[in-house]
Amino acid sequence: MQKISTEELIQYIYNETSVSQSTLIKDSLENDWNLREEYEQLKNTIEEVSSLSFSPNSKTIDNILKYA
């Protein structure tokens, strides 16, 4: 069985793998507990990061508006 890299798992999560590569990864996830654990951790991390919201400090906005 081919070793699946972290990069390939990330591509799989983002649906950026070919059909054949997706099939290989899916089969590997079903048979390799360690790989499945890594996949779940990556997926959870990506979901958490995606849900973060960033906004500038109000003082920063004021400084920009004063400059403009």
SVG drawing of the C-alpha trace seen along z (x, -y; Angstrom):
<svg xmlns="http://www.w3.org/2000/svg" viewBox="-17 -62 22 64">
<polyline fill="none" stroke="black" stroke-width="0.4" points="0.0,0.0 1.3,-3.5 2.2,-5.9 -0.3,-8.8 1.4,-12.2 -0.1,-15.0 -0.2,-17.1 -2.3,-14.6 -4.6,-14.4 -5.1,-18.1 -5.7,-18.0 -8.3,-15.2 -10.1,-17.3 -10.3,-20.2 -11.5,-17.9 -8.3,-18.6 -7.4,-15.1 -8.1,-13.1 -10.7,-10.3 -8.0,-7.6 -6.1,-9.4 -9.3,-9.9 -10.1,-6.2 -6.6,-5.3 -6.8,-7.7 -10.3,-6.5 -9.2,-2.9 -6.2,-3.8 -8.3,-5.7 -10.5,-2.6 -7.5,-0.3 -5.0,-2.5 -6.0,-3.7 -3.0,-6.1 -3.8,-7.7 -7.5,-8.0 -6.5,-9.7 -4.2,-12.2 -7.0,-12.8 -9.5,-13.6 -7.1,-15.9 -6.4,-17.8 -10.1,-18.0 -10.9,-19.4 -8.1,-21.9 -9.1,-23.1 -12.7,-23.5 -11.6,-25.5 -9.3,-27.8 -12.1,-28.4 -14.5,-29.5 -12.1,-32.1 -13.0,-35.7 -10.3,-38.5 -10.9,-42.2 -8.5,-45.1 -8.3,-47.0 -10.5,-50.1 -7.4,-52.3 -5.8,-50.9 -8.9,-51.8 -8.9,-55.3 -5.3,-55.8 -5.9,-54.7 -8.9,-57.1 -6.9,-60.0 -4.1,-59.3 -6.5,-59.1"/>
</svg>
